[in-house]
């Protein structure tokens, strides 16, 4: 399900099993309790359509992969798909900057922020920053700067964290310039910041210059790493540590806390999911791609998902779709992957998976006791008192039921004595 990482580390999302466990919790939190439906992440990891087997593999790095399953491709909501999206965006940024440098261009890294406080809604902050950032790159003044600095396009990557002062939403921009000097390219970045701050004020908010930043990228790798900071995965556990910077917690950290039953974090995660799902990042437009001589790239298919029929690495074992989906439904897929990560023999792991996903049917409950009628209770009491007539009546009824006959019986004294005799 995930591409190989440079270092698994020991972070809270550093292994495949940890990401599966968090994804199960995220799906449970986002699924509608009445309809059972939710965003694509809720179905991520289940077997694909018409797939004959789900394959478990081990890569050279030791990471575990899963093939034959559906992936949601959500960079914002899915801890399993976010690494793939991170690497994809890093790759497209690196390709764009490399093509720019081949034309003696310069990439300028610009950070746009807005002042915020506890209680601000994430949707409001996102709207303010994105609106001001977009307007800053429109109009005649920006067109003149584009011409002066040879700006051929801007790559935009949002970033979200939450800390003591509430939500923190800002943008990482990569301004691609064909300017003859770094100073001219940096001037375009500063011009963009000044226009952005003006439009933030027009939205009724405040953006101080100290909170903005502009730097010239030193290499394609430098630019790719900078833009990738806007992805939730990078802040959530690709490194060996859980982030505790002044900016606060990353979204997946909030989700992990919400899974433990923290009501405030549950509300924060729901707010984040509703606001950020489907947000695009690092879009290489057709016009930009044409000038750079590369292919355009977009996030338009994000959150729609696709089937991943094969997983990289050496095959460890296979499971039937029914068994795998049973583990997914019960939240036990992470437990299976942990067994594989611990090098447990596959026959034992597969046997455990079949038992767990297909438990034996429980024995049917005993039938409820028949509630006796008032007559039954009265007759039983009469028998207990030694009523000869009652015992005789019960005996005749039993005889009729056993013979299936409703005719009259002629009983002599010997038979009557035997019928009513108390044993």
C-alpha positions as CSV (number, residue, x, y, z in Angstrom):
1,X,0.0,0.0,0.0
2,X,2.9,2.4,0.6
3,X,6.1,3.2,-1.2
4,X,9.4,2.6,0.6
5,X,10.5,5.3,2.9
6,X,14.0,6.6,3.4
7,X,13.8,5.6,7.1
8,X,11.1,3.8,9.0
9,X,12.3,5.3,12.3
10,X,10.3,4.7,15.4
11,X,7.6,7.3,15.0
12,X,4.0,6.7,15.8
13,X,3.3,6.1,12.1
14,X,6.6,4.6,11.2
15,X,5.4,1.1,10.2
16,X,2.7,-0.3,8.0
17,X,0.9,-1.8,10.9
18,X,0.8,1.5,12.8
19,X,-0.7,3.2,9.7
20,X,-3.3,0.5,9.2
21,X,-4.3,0.8,12.9
22,X,-4.7,4.6,12.6
23,X,-6.5,4.3,9.3
24,X,-9.0,1.9,10.9
25,X,-9.7,4.4,13.7
26,X,-10.0,7.3,11.2
27,X,-12.5,5.3,9.1
28,X,-14.5,4.5,12.3
29,X,-14.5,8.2,13.3
30,X,-15.6,9.5,9.9
31,X,-18.2,6.9,9.0
32,X,-21.8,8.0,9.4
33,X,-23.3,5.9,12.3
34,X,-26.7,5.7,10.6
35,X,-25.8,4.9,7.0
36,X,-22.4,3.3,7.6
37,X,-21.0,5.5,4.8
38,X,-18.1,7.9,4.8
39,X,-15.3,9.4,2.7
40,X,-13.1,7.1,0.5
41,X,-10.6,6.6,3.4
42,X,-13.3,4.5,5.2
43,X,-13.0,1.8,2.5
44,X,-9.3,2.1,1.9
45,X,-7.5,-1.2,2.2
46,X,-10.4,-3.5,1.4
47,X,-9.9,-6.0,-1.4
48,X,-10.4,-4.7,-4.9
49,X,-13.2,-5.7,-7.3
50,X,-12.9,-9.2,-8.8
51,X,-9.5,-9.8,-7.0
52,X,-8.7,-13.4,-6.4
53,X,-6.2,-12.9,-3.6
54,X,-4.7,-10.2,-1.3
55,X,-0.9,-10.4,-1.3
56,X,1.3,-9.6,1.6
57,X,4.9,-8.6,0.6
58,X,8.1,-7.5,2.2
59,X,10.3,-4.8,0.6
60,X,14.1,-4.6,0.8
61,X,13.7,-1.9,3.5
62,X,11.7,-4.4,5.6
63,X,8.5,-2.5,5.2
64,X,5.3,-4.6,4.6
65,X,3.2,-4.0,1.5
66,X,-0.4,-5.1,0.6
67,X,-1.5,-5.8,-3.0
68,X,-4.9,-6.5,-4.5
69,X,-6.7,-3.8,-2.5
70,X,-8.5,-0.5,-3.0
71,X,-6.5,2.7,-2.0
72,X,-8.2,6.0,-1.5
73,X,-5.2,8.2,-2.5
74,X,-6.1,10.8,0.1
75,X,-3.0,12.8,1.2
76,X,-5.0,14.5,4.0
77,X,-7.1,11.8,5.6
78,X,-5.3,8.5,5.0
79,X,-2.0,7.6,6.8
80,X,-1.4,4.8,4.4
81,X,-1.9,6.8,1.2
82,X,-0.3,10.0,2.4
83,X,3.3,8.7,2.0
84,X,2.6,7.9,-1.6
85,X,1.1,11.3,-2.2
86,X,4.1,12.9,-0.5
87,X,6.6,11.2,-2.8
88,X,4.5,11.9,-5.8
89,X,4.3,15.6,-5.1
90,X,8.0,15.7,-4.2
91,X,8.7,14.1,-7.5
92,X,6.6,16.5,-9.6
93,X,8.2,19.5,-7.8
94,X,11.7,18.1,-8.3
95,X,11.0,17.5,-12.0
96,X,9.6,21.1,-12.4
97,X,12.6,22.7,-10.6
98,X,15.1,20.6,-12.5
99,X,13.6,21.7,-15.8
100,X,13.6,25.3,-14.6
101,X,17.3,25.1,-13.6
102,X,18.1,23.6,-17.0
103,X,16.9,26.9,-18.4
104,X,19.1,28.8,-15.9
105,X,16.0,29.7,-13.9
106,X,15.5,30.3,-10.1
107,X,13.0,28.9,-7.7
108,X,11.9,31.2,-4.9
109,X,10.3,29.7,-1.7
110,X,7.6,31.9,-0.2
111,X,5.6,31.2,3.0
112,X,2.3,33.0,3.5
113,X,0.6,33.0,7.0
114,X,-2.1,34.8,8.8
115,X,-2.5,35.7,12.5
116,X,-4.9,33.3,14.3
117,X,-6.1,32.6,17.8
118,X,-7.8,29.8,19.7
119,X,-11.4,29.4,18.5
120,X,-10.8,30.4,14.9
121,X,-12.5,28.0,12.5
122,X,-10.1,26.2,10.2
123,X,-12.4,26.7,7.2
124,X,-12.3,30.5,7.8
125,X,-8.5,30.6,8.0
126,X,-8.2,28.5,4.9
127,X,-10.6,30.7,3.0
128,X,-8.7,33.9,4.0
129,X,-5.2,32.6,3.2
130,X,-6.2,31.0,-0.1
131,X,-8.3,33.9,-1.3
132,X,-5.6,36.5,-0.4
133,X,-2.9,34.3,-2.0
134,X,-4.9,33.8,-5.2
135,X,-5.7,37.6,-5.5
136,X,-2.0,38.4,-4.9
137,X,-1.2,36.5,-8.1
138,X,-3.8,38.3,-10.2
139,X,-4.2,41.7,-11.8
140,X,-1.9,44.1,-13.7
141,X,0.7,44.7,-11.0
142,X,1.4,41.0,-10.7
143,X,1.5,40.7,-14.5
144,X,4.2,43.3,-14.7
145,X,6.2,41.6,-12.0
146,X,5.8,38.3,-13.8
147,X,7.2,39.8,-16.9
148,X,10.1,41.5,-15.0
149,X,11.1,38.3,-13.1
150,X,10.2,35.8,-15.9
151,X,7.7,34.1,-13.6
152,X,6.3,31.1,-15.5
153,X,4.2,29.7,-12.6
154,X,3.7,29.1,-8.9
155,X,3.4,25.8,-7.1
156,X,1.2,25.9,-4.0
157,X,1.2,23.5,-1.0
158,X,-1.1,24.1,2.0
159,X,0.0,23.2,5.5
160,X,-2.1,22.7,8.7
161,X,-1.2,22.2,12.3
162,X,-3.0,22.9,15.6
163,X,-1.4,24.4,18.7
164,X,-2.0,26.5,21.8
165,X,-3.4,29.3,19.6
166,X,-5.7,27.1,17.6
167,X,-5.5,26.1,14.0
168,X,-2.5,27.3,12.0
169,X,-3.1,27.3,8.2
170,X,-0.5,28.6,5.8
171,X,0.8,28.2,2.3
172,X,4.2,27.2,0.9
173,X,4.7,28.7,-2.5
174,X,7.4,27.9,-5.0
175,X,7.7,30.8,-7.5
176,X,9.4,29.5,-10.7
177,X,11.3,32.4,-12.4
178,X,13.5,32.7,-15.4
179,X,15.1,35.9,-14.0
180,X,18.7,36.6,-14.8
181,X,19.6,37.0,-11.1
182,X,18.6,35.6,-7.7
183,X,17.9,39.1,-6.4
184,X,15.3,39.8,-9.1
185,X,13.6,36.4,-8.4
186,X,13.6,37.2,-4.6
187,X,12.1,40.6,-5.4
188,X,9.2,38.8,-7.1
189,X,8.7,36.8,-3.9
190,X,8.7,39.9,-1.7
191,X,6.3,41.6,-4.1
192,X,4.0,38.7,-3.7
193,X,4.1,38.9,0.1
194,X,3.3,42.6,0.1
195,X,0.2,42.1,-2.1
196,X,-0.9,39.1,-0.1
197,X,-0.8,41.1,3.2
198,X,-3.0,43.8,1.6
199,X,-5.6,41.2,0.5
200,X,-5.6,39.6,4.0
201,X,-6.5,42.9,5.5
202,X,-9.3,43.2,2.9
203,X,-10.6,39.9,4.3
204,X,-10.8,41.4,7.8
205,X,-7.7,39.6,9.1
206,X,-4.1,40.5,9.9
207,X,-0.8,39.2,8.3
208,X,2.4,40.7,9.7
209,X,5.6,40.7,7.7
210,X,7.4,38.9,10.4
211,X,5.2,35.9,9.8
212,X,6.0,35.7,6.1
213,X,9.2,34.4,4.5
214,X,11.0,34.4,1.2
215,X,14.2,32.4,0.3
216,X,15.8,31.3,-2.9
217,X,16.0,27.5,-3.3
218,X,19.5,26.1,-3.4
219,X,18.6,23.0,-5.4
220,X,15.7,21.0,-6.8
221,X,15.9,18.7,-3.7
222,X,15.8,21.8,-1.4
223,X,12.7,23.1,-3.2
224,X,10.9,19.7,-3.1
225,X,11.6,19.2,0.6
226,X,10.3,22.8,1.3
227,X,7.0,22.3,-0.6
228,X,6.5,18.8,0.9
229,X,6.2,20.4,4.3
230,X,2.6,21.2,3.4
231,X,1.7,17.6,3.4
232,X,0.1,16.1,6.5
233,X,2.3,13.0,6.3
234,X,5.6,14.8,6.6
235,X,4.5,16.3,9.9
236,X,2.9,13.2,11.3
237,X,5.6,10.6,11.7
238,X,7.8,10.0,8.7
239,X,10.7,11.0,11.1
240,X,11.4,9.1,14.2
241,X,9.8,11.7,16.5
242,X,6.3,13.0,17.0
243,X,6.4,16.7,16.3
244,X,6.3,19.1,19.2
245,X,7.3,22.3,17.5
246,X,5.9,25.7,18.4
247,X,3.5,25.2,15.5
248,X,1.8,22.4,17.4
249,X,0.4,19.0,16.4
250,X,0.0,17.6,13.0
251,X,-3.4,16.3,11.9
252,X,-2.6,12.6,12.2
253,X,-1.4,13.3,15.7
254,X,-4.8,14.7,16.5
255,X,-6.5,11.7,14.9
256,X,-4.4,9.3,17.0
257,X,-5.3,11.2,20.2
258,X,-9.0,11.2,19.1
259,X,-8.9,7.4,18.8
260,X,-8.1,7.2,22.5
261,X,-11.4,8.8,23.4
262,X,-10.4,12.5,23.7
263,X,-13.6,14.3,22.8
264,X,-11.9,17.6,22.0
265,X,-9.4,16.0,19.6
266,X,-12.3,14.0,18.0
267,X,-14.1,17.3,17.3
268,X,-10.8,18.8,15.9
269,X,-10.2,15.8,13.6
270,X,-13.8,16.0,12.3
271,X,-13.3,19.7,11.6
272,X,-10.0,19.1,9.8
273,X,-11.4,16.3,7.7
274,X,-14.4,18.3,6.6
275,X,-12.2,21.3,5.6
276,X,-9.1,19.7,4.0
277,X,-10.4,16.6,2.2
278,X,-9.8,17.0,-1.5
279,X,-7.6,20.1,-1.2
280,X,-5.1,20.2,-4.1
281,X,-1.4,20.7,-3.8
282,X,1.6,21.2,-6.1
283,X,-0.4,21.5,-9.3
284,X,1.7,21.7,-12.4
285,X,-0.6,23.4,-14.9
286,X,-0.6,22.8,-18.6
287,X,0.8,26.3,-19.3
288,X,3.6,25.8,-16.8
289,X,4.4,22.3,-18.0
290,X,4.6,23.5,-21.7
291,X,7.2,26.2,-20.8
292,X,9.2,23.7,-18.7
293,X,9.0,20.9,-21.3
294,X,7.4,18.4,-18.8
295,X,4.1,16.7,-18.3
296,X,1.3,18.5,-16.4
297,X,0.3,17.0,-13.0
298,X,-2.7,17.5,-10.8
299,X,-4.5,16.1,-7.8
300,X,-7.8,15.9,-9.6
301,X,-8.2,12.2,-8.9
302,X,-7.4,12.5,-5.2
303,X,-9.9,10.9,-2.8
304,X,-11.5,9.0,-5.7
305,X,-9.1,6.1,-5.3
306,X,-8.0,3.2,-7.4
307,X,-7.1,-0.5,-7.1
308,X,-3.6,-1.5,-6.4
309,X,-3.3,-5.0,-7.9
310,X,0.4,-5.5,-7.0
311,X,2.7,-4.5,-4.2
312,X,6.4,-4.1,-4.4
313,X,8.7,-6.6,-2.7
314,X,9.0,-10.4,-2.1
315,X,5.7,-12.2,-1.6
316,X,5.3,-13.4,2.0
317,X,1.8,-15.0,1.6
318,X,-1.7,-14.5,0.2
319,X,-5.1,-14.4,1.8
320,X,-8.6,-14.8,0.3
321,X,-10.5,-11.6,-0.2
322,X,-13.1,-12.8,2.3
323,X,-10.5,-13.4,5.0
324,X,-8.7,-10.1,4.4
325,X,-12.0,-8.1,4.4
326,X,-13.1,-9.9,7.5
327,X,-9.9,-8.7,9.2
328,X,-10.4,-5.2,7.9
329,X,-14.0,-5.2,9.2
330,X,-12.9,-6.3,12.6
331,X,-10.0,-3.8,12.7
332,X,-7.5,-6.8,12.8
333,X,-5.5,-6.1,9.6
334,X,-2.9,-4.2,11.7
335,X,-2.5,-7.2,14.0
336,X,-1.8,-9.4,11.0
337,X,0.8,-7.0,9.6
338,X,2.5,-6.8,13.0
339,X,2.8,-10.6,13.0
340,X,4.5,-10.4,9.5
341,X,6.7,-7.5,10.7
342,X,7.8,-9.7,13.6
343,X,8.7,-12.5,11.1
344,X,6.2,-15.0,12.4
345,X,5.9,-18.1,10.1
346,X,3.3,-17.4,7.4
347,X,1.3,-20.7,7.9
348,X,0.7,-19.7,11.5
349,X,-0.2,-16.1,10.5
350,X,-2.6,-17.4,7.8
351,X,-4.2,-19.8,10.2
352,X,-4.7,-17.1,12.8
353,X,-6.2,-14.8,10.1
354,X,-8.7,-17.5,9.0
355,X,-9.8,-18.1,12.6
356,X,-10.1,-14.4,13.4
357,X,-11.9,-13.4,10.3
358,X,-14.2,-16.5,10.2
359,X,-15.1,-17.3,13.8
360,X,-17.4,-20.4,14.3
361,X,-21.1,-19.7,14.5
362,X,-22.3,-19.4,18.1
363,X,-24.7,-22.1,19.3
364,X,-28.3,-21.0,19.0
365,X,-29.8,-19.9,22.3
366,X,-32.2,-22.4,24.0
367,X,-35.9,-21.9,23.2
368,X,-37.7,-19.7,25.8
369,X,-39.7,-21.6,28.4
370,X,-43.4,-22.1,27.6
371,X,-45.5,-19.9,29.9
372,X,-48.1,-22.3,31.5
373,X,-51.7,-21.3,31.3
374,X,-53.8,-20.7,34.3
375,X,-55.5,-24.1,33.8
376,X,-52.1,-25.8,33.7
377,X,-51.2,-24.2,36.9
378,X,-54.5,-25.1,38.5
379,X,-54.3,-28.7,37.3
380,X,-50.7,-29.0,38.5
381,X,-51.8,-27.8,41.9
382,X,-54.5,-30.3,41.9
383,X,-52.1,-33.1,41.1
384,X,-49.8,-32.0,43.9
385,X,-52.8,-32.1,46.3
386,X,-53.4,-35.7,45.2
387,X,-56.6,-35.2,43.1
388,X,-57.4,-38.5,41.5
389,X,-59.6,-36.9,38.9
390,X,-56.8,-34.5,37.8
391,X,-54.3,-37.2,37.4
392,X,-56.8,-39.3,35.5
393,X,-57.5,-36.4,33.2
394,X,-53.8,-35.8,32.4
395,X,-53.3,-39.4,31.7
396,X,-56.1,-39.6,29.2
397,X,-55.0,-36.5,27.5
398,X,-51.5,-37.9,27.1
399,X,-52.9,-41.2,25.7
400,X,-55.0,-39.3,23.1
401,X,-51.9,-37.3,22.0
402,X,-49.8,-40.4,21.7
403,X,-52.4,-42.3,19.6
404,X,-53.6,-39.2,17.6
405,X,-57.2,-40.2,18.5
406,X,-59.9,-38.1,20.0
407,X,-62.4,-41.0,20.5
408,X,-63.7,-42.0,23.9
409,X,-61.9,-44.6,25.9
410,X,-63.3,-47.3,28.0
411,X,-61.0,-48.0,30.9
412,X,-61.5,-50.7,33.5
413,X,-60.5,-50.3,37.1
414,X,-57.1,-51.9,36.7
415,X,-56.1,-49.5,33.9
416,X,-57.4,-46.5,35.8
417,X,-55.4,-47.6,38.9
418,X,-52.3,-47.9,36.8
419,X,-52.8,-44.5,35.1
420,X,-53.3,-42.6,38.2
421,X,-50.8,-44.4,40.3
422,X,-48.2,-42.0,41.7
423,X,-44.7,-43.3,40.9
